[in-house]
Amino acid sequence: MKHAILFLVSIFCFNSINASLPEPTLSAAATKTEQQAILKKLGRRPDFFLPWRCESIRSVILERVQLSSDRKTLKLYCNVGLAQIAIRQELLDRWADAVREKLGEAYRNCAVRFYAYNIPAERFIPNYFREQNARDPRRESTPSDRRPLVRRTDRPLYGRGLAGRHIALWGGHGRYYHEEEDSAWKWQRPALFCTIEDLNTQEFTSRYLAPMLENAGAAVVMARERDPQPEEIVIDNDRSTGNARMETTGSWTEHPGGFLWQDTIHTENPFLEGTVLQAEIASGIKPEITYRPRLERPGEYGVYVSWKASPGNLTNARYTVYHAGGKAEFEVNQRIGGSMWVWLGHFALDSTSKIVLSAPDNANAGTLSADAVKIGGGMGNIARAGAVSGVSRYEEAARYWMQYGGVPDSVYAQETLSPDNKDCKQLDYIDNFKGNGDWCNYIRKQKRIPLDLALGLHTDAGICDSIVGTLTIHYTDRCRANYTNGKSKLAGRDLADLVQTQIVHDLRAKYDPAWTRRSMYDKSYAEISRPDMPAILVEMFSHQNANDMAIALDPAFRFDMARAIYKGILRFLADRYGRNYTVQPLPPSALKAELIGGDSVRLSWEATKDPLEPTAAPNRYRVYRRIGTDGAFDEGREVRFPEIRMPLKRDGKPYSYRVTALNEGGESFPSEIVSAGLAVDEKGRALVVNGFTRVGPPALKKDGNGKILGLDLEADPGVPYIRDRAIVGPQQDFTPLSPFEDNDRPGWGASSTESAGRGIAGNTFDYAVRHGAALLANGLSFESSSRTAFEQTLPVPSKYRLIDIIMGAQCSYPSRYSIYNQSLINRLEELLEAQVPVVISGSYIGSDPDIPADAKKLLGYRCAERIPTPYDTRDDLYRTPAFDRLQPTQDGCVVAADYLPTTGVRHGRSFSFGFPLEILNDNSLQDLFKQILSSL
């Protein structure tokens, strides 16, 4: 036993001494041999890099390895492909584990590090994803304390949103003059899959992304005209258009250097051609100017204002827009942003509308500056070869909007003015894409607008059998470039990463789990290398790939893509400036308007939970009201709870309501619209249910194997959200092997452009008001409900003489929608059993393939045939190419009238029509309800 103990002690001492000895070091020659062995064992394309192949335009290639002589550190040097991947610390740790496992026990404790072009991979981790002690201070910054360019004073500041932030934004391309070959106005990109990148990017920026950013409190400056309204009214002291006029109060003096409207512009800068007015503020002296557009055509118009900036100007000048629904109040900083068009917003304007410039009540000193006010986007008026483009400014490229907005030609016409342009050609195409980056700097430095970042939206080319996906582009010059304030341009890579990460996360969750995360390019493109601020391009998807485009024209996809970009921007700026953030809520749902005692209406709704964003919960709401069928919504009233009781006049008019959700991060898009009205001589009450919830892309055309060949506008043009101006015409080439030759012969997906600039009308979620007005004309008071609210709670049958269910263009495409689900069928059964008359109408209620047989049996009809719509396409109403001609199946009867496009079916107390009732004119809709009521 004694000998055994001595032996164990000896072994222990030997091992302890051995463990304390340093690891044997390798000679230089042995190290080199070991490095070669490691490189051979791992391979040039290690297996652990393969899952990230799609994220890099190039394969991630292991070019060389460097091993320390003591085997404690192994450095793996890769090509540029590694720098194009979204790097996270946990990813690097996983790769390091894979390397150690591959190399075996000798490297179990080896520290493995990765490099891309000699730069540690850790540098590519955004600050947002780093621990506090690992953050890069050169990517952090301090926000400007300068007073914002513009803000609404009748709205909250949204301190956890984007209040005080300024963002430069543009959609890529646009119509331009092409002198090099054919001296004609052309699109920069081909018409493919029913759209053009030149307009599709505008749809994303103008309808979705810019409003989201502004709803969060940001001031958005756009490089292209954002208002698609082709009408334009300019009100100015030099020259106004049409019947518009300017009225002044107080003492104003005229100074050079203002806007001058001209019918056609060649090389002029319109903001240098005219004059500007100026007034001094003093105690008791409050000058004021009223701009009266005196519109002949009421409608939706964008409103721009302008002034001449000066250090003595007010930083809180007031513009008040009196629109058809009320008034909106703005505060502008007139020391910055002068001699350019400054956007206030979209408004419903009529002949009585006006814009008033004034000083705040507490102003006792300073200068007020007044230049032109512009209403509407207007038509392009920059001439080339004696002719203008013939399209709206909204459709034109940025270069023309910049000229009209007072930007100097040194920014937007660099190539045309270059000494290298020996032939003095008009090089608008090159000028356009080179000008955006310098425009950002011009806005920030010359106009002194403190831009926080710049972002351009594009779509890419490329064809594959799956999703091409999303690419982002930034510029760091391989991590070497800095901004003029010394901060690192890696901040731009952080922005690119956060935006792309958010896009891919959200789209995989909602549309395609395999949505492709492509590269993050580091490129010296002028659009993003020149701005002295974080700047990125987002190539959202491929406009050349049928699988991408099958989703990309879906309005819900557009909303979600834009929301993901907005969330990426919000997170980036919050992290860069060390702030907390809250994401603005989603629109409320389950809205309904109920008539209650005392001539009142009770509105109720539900908050919409965002499963992708826990901070997006609302804590209050804003309720907007409209009077009549042609009125405009007011500016709303804020409430804390999802219910409100409001008085309702018994005047035979329909009153409409919509609701937005609010939190500290901003305001949501509006809900659908519900309506209610009290008949003067009431003969009963009706309930109108909006079952038309669909928005979706055009129909897909597939081959016999299910491969998507393209989009079929003629079979089903889809349902845009309100209106889609990116739709240019039907697809004509459905052959996948058709090659791309040029923009005029782009091959597979080639489409006509007959609808370019007009687009197609979509779902306004505002049809209850027309149905309600027709019911009021027949003596029935009415209330209305969203489909969700109707399905959740059975209405009291004894309250109603009639229930009217609007199905419009509802169908089971996309698959997230249906006409009759089980909840709706249950409600119909209960109402018909209680002998409540039900009217249901829609273009697909007979022919949709997913309609349950028991729904048709309950309502007693079948679809005899699809008949082409006899109506011309309308700008104010969604289009369905065909209607369902219904026939009774049992003891029902046909409902017919000269004013109906096809027959309907009566079965017991139900009336079914295979066309939307809102397609009828007002008199015909009233007559139909009269006919139904008289038959009961």
Secondary structure, 3 states (H helix, E strand, C coil): CHHHHHHHHHHHHHHHHHHHCCCCCCCHHHHHHHHHHHHHHHCCCCHHHHHHHHHCCCCCCEEEEEECCCCCEEEEEECHHHHHCCCCHHHHHHHHHHHHHHHCHHHCCCEEEEEECCEEHHHHCCHHHCCHHHCCHHHCCCCCCCCCCEEECCCCCCCCCCCCCEEEEEECCCEEEECCCCCEEECCCCEECCEEHHHHHHHHHHHHHHHHHHHCCCEEEECCCCCCCCCCEEECCCCCCCCCEEEEECCCEEEEEECCCCCCECCCCHHHCEEEEEEEEECCECCEEEEECCCCCCEEEEEEECCCCCCCECCCEEEEEEECCEEEEEEECCCCCCCCCEEEEEEEECCCCEEEEECCCCCCEEEEEECCEEECCCECCECECCECCCCEHHHECHHHHHHHCCCCHHHHCHHHHCCCCCCCCCCHHHHHHHHHHHHHHHHHHHCCCCCCEEEEEEEECCCCCCCCCEEEEECCCCCCCECCCCCECHHHHHHHHHHHHHHHHHHHHHCCCCCCEEEEEECCCHHHHCCCCCEEEEEEEECCCHHHHHHHCCHHHHHHHHHHHHHHHHHHHHHHHCCCCCCCCCCCEEEEEEEECCCEEEEEEECCCCCCCCCCCCCEEEEEEEECCCCCCCCCEEECCCEEEEECCCCCCCEEEEEEEEECCEECCCCCCEEEECCCCCCCEEEEEECCCCCECCEEEECCCCCEEEEECCCCCCECECEECCECCCECCCCCCCCCCECCECCCCEECCCCCCCCEECECCCCHHHHHHHHHHCCCEEEEEEHHHHHHCCCCHHHCCEEEEEEECCCCCCCCCCCCCHHHHHHHHHHHHCCCCEEEEECCCCCCCCCCHHHHHHHCEEEEEEEECCCCCCCCCCCCCEEEEEEECCCCEEECCCCCCCCEEEECCEEEECCCHHHCCHHHHHHHHHHHHHCC
